[in-house]
C-alpha cells in the first residue's frame, strides 16, 4: 500500500519504536501527537528552515484604506516577521516596497497621500509611507507561516476537497467538500495531500452553501494563500478556474491543525524516532537516549542530503605537467592522475 504520510502512519511508527499497544492509556493518539508537535516545532521546523529557507513562505492580501498607513502582520507569521511587502494597484501591477527603520518613518500629513513606496515593521503591524491615496490598493505581505498542530484526521470535524473553482464574476473561490461538517464563519486551513504538504490556504473564513453537485459547497470569504485572485484576462483558463492550485483529496482542516507533518516525507520516520525518545524518557531513560542518538544521526544525514547542490557538470582541472607527486612517485614512475579511479 502506498504511503500517505499522515499522522496515522506517524503514530504507527512511534508505537513501533516504543513497543506500545494501540490501547495503552498512557500513549493515546492525542498524547503522542502532542509530543510530536513539540518536537516538530522545536527541532524539525527550524532545521527545515535552515536548509530550505522558502519552505513555509506564503502571502496575505490585505485591503488598504485611503489615508491609513498601518496594517496588521498576519497572526500566523513566524516571530511576527515578514519577507517582502508589495502594493498591488487596481490594474494588478505589483510594486515592492523598500524597508526602512521605524525611526526613519516620517510624520505624514493627512493630505500627503500617494502610492506607498516604503514600509517599516512596528511590533504587530506594517507601517507604509506614504499612506495610500486610494482604497483600490492591496497590500501583499509575504511571510513564513507557523506550521500547524498535528492531529488525527476525523471525518466528523474535517473534510477532503472534491473540486475547487473560481467564479470571476462573483469574485469567489468555492471548494466542494466530501462531507458536511462546516458552517458559516468557520475558519479552516487546506493542507495538500502530496509532498511537500504545504498550506495553500490558511485562516480561510467560510460561507457554507450546502449540498451541491458532488458534495458540499464552501465559499472562501477571506483567506491567506499562495496565490491571489486571478486577473480578468485569465478568467476561465486553468489559472482562473483554480488559481490556488487545490487538488482532489487535499485536506480541509479546522484552522491551525494538520493531519500530516508539514516537513519533507523523508524526515517523517526520523520525527517518529525523536517523538518516541521523548515519550520514553521518564519510563526508560537509557532506551530513550539510544533512540535519541539514532534519530540525531539520521537527522544530520538527511539534512545534509537536503542541502542545495550546485547544478551542472563541475570540470576537473588536469595538471599541465606529468611531474606531479602522487602517491609517492613522480612522472610516469609513480601513480599519475590518469591512474586514479
VENQUIWO-V839318 format. One record per backbone hydrogen bond with DSSP energy under -0.5 kcal/mol. CO is the residue of the C=O (numbers start at 1). NH is the residue of the N-H. Records with the same first field share a line. If there is no record, write none. Layout:
# VENQUIWO-V839318
CO->NH / NH
This chain:
# VENQUIWO-V839318
5->261
6->10
7->11
8->12
9->13
10->14
11->15
12->16
13->17
14->18
15->19 / 20
21->24
24->27
28->32
29->33
30->34
31->35
32->36
33->37
34->38
35->39
36->40
37->41
38->42
39->43 / 44
40->45
43->47
44->48
45->49
46->50
47->51
48->52
52->55
54->57
56->145
58->143
59->225
60->62 / 141
62->139
65->68
67->69
68->132
69->128
71->126
74->77
76->146
77->80
78->81
84->142
85->97
86->140
87->89 / 95
88->138
89->92
93->89
95->87
98->119
101->104
102->105
104->106
106->108
109->112
111->113
114->116 / 133
117->98
118->129
119->100
120->127
122->124 / 125
124->73
125->122 / 127
126->71 / 128
127->120
129->117 / 118
131->114
132->67
134->137
137->64
138->88 / 140
139->62 / 141
140->86 / 142
141->60
142->83 / 84
143->58 / 145
144->78
145->147
149->258
154->157 / 158
159->252
160->178
161->249
163->176
165->174
166->168
167->171 / 172
172->167
173->220
174->165
175->177 / 218
176->162 / 163
177->216
179->181
183->186
186->206
187->255
188->204
189->191 / 253
190->201
191->251
194->197
198->192 / 200
200->226
201->190
202->224
204->188
205->221 / 222
206->185
207->209 / 219
210->217
212->215
215->212
216->177
217->209 / 210
218->175
219->207 / 221
220->173
222->205
224->202
225->59
231->234
232->235
234->237 / 240
237->241
238->242
241->166
242->245
247->250
250->161
251->191 / 253
252->159
253->189
254->257
256->149
258->151
259->7
261->263
264->267
265->268 / 269
267->271
268->272
269->273
270->274
271->275
272->276
273->277
274->278
275->279
276->280
277->281
280->283 / 284
284->288
285->289
286->290
287->291
288->292
289->293
290->294
291->295
292->296
293->297
294->298
295->299
296->300
297->301
298->302
299->303
300->304
301->305
302->306
303->307
304->307
313->315
322->324 / 331
326->329 / 335
329->326
330->333 / 334
331->334
336->339 / 340
337->340
